[in-house]
C-alpha cells in the first residue's frame, strides 16, 4: 500500500490480518522485504506492517532524513492503518527509529523489540562523516555507487559478503527488489544522501540521544553473536553494559544480517513477537 507522508508517499508492505499490529522498521540500506522471513513465521491474527523508509526501496522521498523524520513517517503509517497502538520492532537503524518513535509517541507503542540495533553506538573511526559511514556499514555503503550488469551479478556480489552465511529465496527477493535502472547498469534504490544524513544523525543528532536518556519503555534487545562482517566483534560486544536499561538476549550463531534474514534469526525474532 501507499501512505501519504511529508513530501510524498511511502510504500508499505503488509502481511496478515488481525487485531494485533506489528510495525517493523528496517536497517539503513535495507527495504521492507527484509521482514519477509519473520512475517512467514507469525501466527494468524497478527498483521505485520513494514514501510520502505524514506529514501529506500519504493519510497524515493527527499529529506529531511534522520531518526525524528522516520519516526514521524512511522506514525503516519499507523494512522493510515487505523492502528491506535502497535508492537514496534526495529532492526539495525530501524532500532534507532523505534526508540525515537517510542520516546516521542509512547502512547502508540505497546511493546518495543530491538534487533541488533537501538542503543547508541560509539563514534566510529574516521576524520570525516563519509569515513565514519564507511567504517560502520562498509560494503553495504560502497555498493550504493556500484552498477550491476544483471540480477545474477548483484546476487553474486552479496553471496561473497562474509556475513551472508545463509542463502534462501527470501534473501534473493529482498536483494532483487533493491535494484532499479536497466541492464547493464542496474543500481541500488537506496539514496546515498539518505544513508549519509541518517548515519550522521545517529551519531551526532539529538533525537536518539534524548530517546536513550529518557527510555520510556524497557525493550527486549535481540543481539547477534557476530557483527556486520560475520565475525567478532559483535555490534554490541558487551551486553552486560546494557542490562540496566533493557533485557538482552543473544541469538547464538547469528550475525548482523542473519539475525533477520537467516533461519535461526528469523525464528528468534518471530518467537519474541509471539510471546
N, C-alpha and C positions, 0 to 999 in steps of 0.2 A: 504494500500500500504506500501511498504518498501522503506525507504530513506537512502542512504549511508551517514554516518557521521564519524567523527574521532572514530576509534575503533570498528566499526561495522555498524549496521543498526538500525534505529528507525522504529517501527510500527506506522502508521499514519492512523487515521480514517478520512474518507471523506464523507460528506453528501451534497447532492445537486450539482448543476452545474450552472454556470453562470459567468458573467463578474466580480462580486464582490467577493473577498475572505475575509473570517474572519478566522484568526488564533487564536485558542483557547488553552490556556495553563492551565493545571490542577494543583491541590494542591500537597502538599509534600508526601502524602501517597495515592494518587488517581491514576486514569488512564483515558484514553481518553473517556471512556463511561460516565464519569461524565457530558459530554456535550450533551448527547442524548436528555434530556428534552428540552434544548434550541434549538437544531437542529430541533426538531419536530415542533417548533413554528416559524421558519423563513420562509419568503415568497420565491417563486420561484425566480431564478436569483441570489441567494446567495449560495456560496459554503463555507461550514464550514469545516475547516481542524483542527484536534486535534491530536497531537502526544502523544504517551506514552512517557513521558520524560525519559531520561537516568536513568536506574535503577528501572524503574516501568513497570508494565504491560508486554507486549511482547517486551520490549526494554531492555533486561538484559545486559546492557553495563557496562564496568568498568569505573572508574573515569579517569581523574579528573572530579569531580562534581562541584557544585557551580553555581551561577547565570550567570556568564560570559560563562561558558561551555554550559548551557542550551540555552542561547541566541544565541550562535554560531550554535547550533543544529537547532534552530528555523529558522535561516537564510537559512540553508541547506534545510529545508522543503520548504520554499518559493521558493528557486532556483529550486528544483526538480519539483515544480508545475508551474514553469514559471510565478510566481506572482511577478510582479515588486514591488507592494505595497499591503498592507493588513490592514484591521481593526484588531487590536490586542486586545484580551480580555484575562485577566488572573484572575483566582480565587485563593485566598489564596497565597501560594508560587508562583503560576503562575502569580500573580500580580507583585511580585518582579522581576520575569524573564522578564515580559512585560516591566517594567520600564527600565531595563538594556538593553533590545533589542532596545527600542526607543531611549535610550541615545547613544548607540554605532552605531546604524544604523538608524538614524532618517529618512533617505530618503525612508526606506522600510515601514514606519508606517504612514498611512494616518489618523488614529484616534486611540485613546487609551481608553479602558474601563477597569476599575479595579473593581473586585467583592470581597469585604471583604478581600482585600489584596493589597499590593503595598507600601503604606507609611511605612517606617521603624517602627518597634515596639521597645519599651524599652527593655533593657536586662532583661530576666526573672530571677526569683529567683533560687538559686542553687549554689553550690560550684564547680561543675564540668559541663562539656559540656553535659554529659548524664542527669544529674539532670535538667539542663535547658531545654533540649529537652522534657523531661517528663512533665515539668511544663507547656509547651506551648501546646503540642498536646495530652498529657495524654493517654487515652485508645487507640487512633489511633496508637501510638508508641508501647504500650505494646503488642498489638495483633500481632506484627511482629514476636515475639518469640513464639506465640501460635500455636498449631495444632488443627485441627477440624476433627471429625470423618466423616462428610459428609457436603454437601452443606447446608442442613437444619440447622445443628448446627451453621454453620458460619452465616447464616441469623439471627438465633435467638440471637446470640451474639450482632449483630447490632440492632436488634429490642429493646434490653434492653438499648441501648445507649440513654441517656436523650435528645440528640439533634435530634434523628430520630423520630420526632413527626408526620411525614407523612410517608406513605409507598405506593409504587407503583411498577409496573413491571420493570420500568426503574432502580429503585434502586436495585432490585434483579439482573438484568443483570449486572449492574455495580459491585456489590459485587461478583457475581459468576465468573466474568472474572478475578478477582484478585486472584483466587485460583489456586494453582498448586500442584503437587505431587499426591499421591494415597491415597484413604481412607484406614485406618482411620487416616492418618497423612497428611491431606491437610494443606497447609500453604500459606501465602501471597506471591505474586510475588515480592513485594516491597523489595528492598535491604536496610537492616538496615544501612549498611555503607553509602549509598547514603543519607538517611534521616539524619544521624548524620552529614555528611560533609556539606549538604545543610543548615541544621539548624545553624551550626557554621558560615557558610558564610553569612547568612542573618543578623546575629547579629554583626559579627566582620570583615567581608570581606569588601574590598574597593569598589567593583562594585556597590552594591546597594546604599551605602552612596554617591558615586560620582553621580550616576544617579539622586538621590533625590535632591542633591545640585544643579545640572545643570537643571534638569527638562525641557527638550526641548519641551514638549507638555503640554497642560493643560488638564489632564484627567478628565473624569467623574468617581467618585467612588460611586458604589452602596454599601451601608453599611447595614449589618444585624443589626436588633434591638437587638438581643441576641448573646451570644458568643459560644465558642466551645462546651460547655456542655448544650446548650439550655436555658441558664439563663443569667442574668446580672452578671458581666459586659460584654458589647459588646467588640469585639476585638478592635474596635476604639470607646472608650467611649465618646470622646469629638470631635464631628465633626466640631464644630466652630474653633477648633485649626488648622484644615486643610484647612479652607475656602480660605486662601490667596494663596494656592498652587494649589488647584483643586476644582472642583464642586462636592459637596457631596449630595447624596440623600439617605435617609434611607428607606429601604423596610420593612415596618411595619409587625410585626408578623413572621419574618424570623430569623433564626439563621445561624451560620456559614456554616452549611450543607444544610439546606433547602433553602437558598438563591440561590442555584444552582439546587438542586435535588427535591425541592418541587414545587407545582403548582404555588403559588404566586411568588416565587423567580424566577423560570424559565421564567415565563411570563414577569417579570420586566426586566430580562436580555435581552430576545428576543426583547422586545419593545425598549429598549435602542439601540440595534444593528440595528433595523429597522429605527429608527428616524434619 
